[in-house]
Amino acid sequence: MYIDLLPQRRFLEYSKSPGRIREEIRAHQKKVKRFSCVIDEIQKIPALLDEVHSLIESDGIRFMLTGSSARKIRRGGANLLAGRAYTYHLYPLTFEELGDQFDLERVLRVGCLPVLWGGSREDSREFLRSYTDTYLREEVAAEGLVRSIGPFALFLDIMAANGGETVNYSNIARECSVSVKTVQQYYQILEDTFLAFKIPAWTKSVRTRLVAHPRYYLFDTGITNALCHTLGGRLNAKVRGRRFEQFLITQILAWIDYHRRDFQLSYWRTNHGAEVDLLICQGQQILAAIEIKSSTTIAGDKLEGLRSFQKHYPDLPAYVLGIDQTNRVLDDGIQVLSWDEFLLTRLGKL
């Protein structure tokens, strides 16, 4: 049984009378004894979660609840079904899911949203522009998540252009003419609506001073290109490097979630500017340090960040993940390999 809360008529019906959903499910149950019920866009009417909880308890019905925002549910004091529900995150398509269709250059340009890789002949540029203009800006405003769409739209452009860089809230607040607190709320909105994810800084060190501000990435490279107006033509080397880093970190996050591994991601940066793109951690323990390079030629003299990290953590595995790389180990023990081989064979062994 599929219930979509997006159509206005259905939304109004259930908003006025949340108990109506119980009546419809019970009517369906008389025709089909064993079934699952999918409710899409559940965040629109958090009150339905009480009905869902009751039906799980009384009738043993299996529910699948999907949504594009957790903000209303968390802040509205809704029934979060503690002990009754598992939480899963869906990502854009992974390179394994794309299989033979996978094309790295296309992924870095248009991203991995399923609609752009299915059987339909969507115009990728028009779709992504429409998505960013209509959904990212107007839908956020329509949900009442921001008071004024102007500063938020400007923030989105700045955030996309600086994705993957260490966040300076004060500078962004100055550019958007809003308070630092408002900028922090904007970032929280992106997290709550699953439009961006945060990579915190690793700060657990007594031997060196580390940067503490986080980094943020939008959930898809195509969305980033649409906001940065870099959809047309080939990406220049700098932009391509940023998109490759965003793509690979997203792939690693998807792998962690889909394999239900208790890993966390951080980055490492000292006050003197030495940095490592990614740390894979488990609680207080660092499992591996990763530098991401989009160039097919990886020179040892460009790995100062990893070497600085090794001085503090000499026994931890350090990787450089590149494109079309032959596996090799540098003199200082740093391992160079292709990004896809790391995902397929190394990540699961950490």
N, C-alpha and C positions, 0 to 999 in steps of 0.2 A: 504494500500500500504506500503510495507516494503522495505526500502533502507538500505543496509549494506555497510558501508564505509571501512570495514576491508579488503576485497579482493583487491589485488594490482591493478587489472585492473580497477575496479570501482573507486578506489581512484584516479588513474591517470586521468581517464575520467573527473571526476568532478573538479579535481584540475586545469586542463587545461581550462575547460569551465564550471564555476559554473552555468551559465544560462541553461545548459543542464538539470538540475534537474527540472526547470520550465517546459520545453518542455515535459518531461516524465510525470510529474504530470498532465499537461493539457491534454495529450493524455489519461491518465487513467480516467480523469474526464469525458471524452466523453462517456466512457463505464459505469462508476459507478458515479452517480451524488453526492451521499452522502457517504463520506468515511473519514477515518482518515489516516494520513501518519506518519509512524514511521521511523525516521532516527537514525540509531545506530552508535555509535562512532563519534558523531558530532564534537568532539574536534579536529578531524583530519583535517577538512577543515572548519575553522571558517567563511570563506567567504560565505558559504552557508546560513548563518543566515540572510544575506541581502535578499536573494531570499525567504527565509521562511517568513520574515517580510512582503515582498511585496505580497506574495500569501495569507497571513492572511488578509491583508487589501483589496485586490482586489477580492479574491474568497471565503473568509470565511472558508478556509480549516483548519481543526483541526490537529495540529502537536503534536507528542510526540517525543521529542529529548532526546536520552540517550547517556551517555558517562562515561568514567572512569577517566576523568581528566578535571579539570576546568582551568588548568594552561595556556594552549595555548590560550584559549578563553579570559581569563582575561588580559593576557599580550600582546595579539595581537591587542588590540583595536577593537575587534569584536563587532558587533551589539548584545547587550545583551537582546534585545526584552523587554526593560523596559515598564511595563504596558501592555505587550502582552503575558507574560508567567508566569506561576507559577513554583516554584522550589520545587522538592521533593527529598529526599534522601532515597535510598534503602539500607537496612542493610542485613547481613546474616539472615537466618531464625530465627524467635523468637520461644520461647517455646510454645506459643499459636499456631503458624502456624504448628509446628511439631506435636502437639496434642499427640495422642497415641504413636507415634514413639519416643517421647522425652525421652532421657536417659542422665541424668546429667553427669555421668562419661564419657560417650562417647563424649558428647559435650565438656567437659573440655580437652579431648585428641585430637579429630579430628576437632572440631569446628562445625560451622553451615552453611557452604557453600552448596547451594542447590544440587550441583552435587553429593555430598557425601550422600545425604539422599533421592535421587529419586529412580527410578526403576532400574537404571543401576548398575552394580556391579563394580564400580570403586574401585581400591585398594587405600585406603585413604592415606597410607604412600607415595606411589609412586606419587599420584596426588599432594599432598601437597609439596613434595620435588621438583617435576617438576615445580609447580607454583612458589615457592620461587626462584628457580634457574633460570627459564626462564623468568618469568614475572617481578618479583620484581627487579631483577638485570639487565637482558639483555634488557627488554622493556624500562625501565627507561633510560638506556644508549642510546637505539635506538631513543628515542624521543628527544635526545639532551638535556636532563634536567641536566645532570652532565657532566663535562669535562673528568673525569677519573673514571672508574667504580670501580677500586681497593679500594680507600678510602671509597667510598659510600657503597660497599659491606661489608667492615669491620664495618662501622657505623651501617648498618642494624643489624648485629649480636650483636653489643654492645647495640643498642637501644632495641632490642627484649629481651635481657637478663636482662635489667634494666627497662623494661616497668612498669609503675605505680609508679616509684620512682621519687622524685623531681630531675629535670634535673640540672646537673652541666655542662654547656657548655664548660667550660675551661678544665675539666678533660677529656671529650669525645674528644675534639679537640686534646689534647695531645696524647691520645691513637690512634687516626686516623692520626696523623701527618698532620693536616690541621689547618686552622685558625678557631677562634671562629665564625667569620662571615659565614664561609663555613658550619660549623655544624648547625648554625641557618637556613641557606638556605636548608640544607638537611631535617630538620624537616618541613620546609615549603613545600618542594616537597611532602613529605608524606601526608601532609594535603591536598594539591591541587589535589593529585591523589587519595584521599579518602582511602589511605592505613592506616592512623592513625588519631586519633583525640586527641585534646588537652583538658586537664582539668586545667584551670587556678587556681592559688592560690587566696583565698579570702584575700584581703589586706585592706578592708575598716574597720579599727579599730583604735581608738585613745587610747585604754586602754592597749594594749599589742603589742609588736613587732612581726610581722608575716613574715614568709618566702614568697618571691614574685615569685620564679621561678615556671614554670608550670610543669605538669606531662603529659606524652604521653602514649597512649595505641594503639597497632595495632588493626585493625578492627575485627580480628577473632582469637580465641584461637588456632585453628589448625595451622594457619600461624605462630603464635608465637612459638608453639612447633616445627614446622619444622625448623625455624631459630635457635632455641635453642638446636636442636638435642635431643628433649625429646618426640619424637613420639612413641618410643617403650616402651612397658610395662606400669606398673602403675606409676603414678606421685607420687613423695615423698610429704610429708606433706607441705613443704614450697612452692614448685612449684604448688601444687594443690591449695593452698590458693591464690596464685597470679592469677592463671587462673580463679578461681571462682570470684575473684574481677573483673577481666577484663570482664568476661562473664556477670556478673550482671550489671556493668556500661553500657555495650553495650546494654543490654536489656532495661535499663531505658532510654537511649538515643533514641532507636528505638521507645519506647512507646511515648516519648515526641514528636518526629517528626511525627509519624503516627497519633497521636491524635491532632496535630497542636496546642500544648500548648506552651505558651510563657514562658517556664522554661529554666533556664541555670544551668549548673553544675559547681561547684568549689570544692576545698578541703581546709582544714584549718590546718595550722601547725604553731606553735610558734617557736621562736628562741631557746627555751629551749627543743624542741622535742615533745611537746604534739601535737597530731594530730587527725583529724577526716577524714575518707576516702572520704566522699562525703557530700556536701551541695547542696540541691536543692533550687534554688533562683529564684526570679522574680524581675529583675532589681536590685535595691539596697536592697531588702528585702530577708532575709533568711526564707524559708518556713519550712525546716526540716534539721536535721543533721543525718547522717547515718554512722554507723560502720558496716563493712562487715566481717563476720567470717565464715570460711569454716568448722570449727569444729562443731559437733553436741552437744558438751558440752560447754556451754557458761558460764564462771564464772564472777561474778561481779567485781572481783579484776583485770580483764584484760581490763577494760574499762576506764583507766585513761584519755585517750584523750577526750572521751565524757564528762566525769565529769569535766575536765578542761574547756571544751567548755561551759558547763552549768553554770559555775561561771560567765561567761561573758554574756550569753544569757539564763537566767533561765526560761523564759516563752516559749521557742521554743520547739516543739516536737523533741525528740531524739529517734532514733531507732537502734536496733541491728538486722541485717538481717542475719539469719543463715539457716541451712539445717534441714528440718524435725523438726522444733521447735513448741512447744505448746505455744500459746500466753500467755504472762505473763508480768506484770509490776513490775520492781524492786523498792526497797524502795525509790530511788531518782527520780522515775518517768520515767526512761528509759524503753522503750517498746521493748520486745524481741518477734520476730515472724519470720515465714519462709519467705524467699525471694519471693516466688511465690505469697503468699497471699498479700504481700505488693504491688506487681505489679497489682494484680487483684482487690484489694479492697481499698487500702489506697492511692496510688499515685494519683488517680483521684480525691480524696477529698481534696488535699492540696490547 
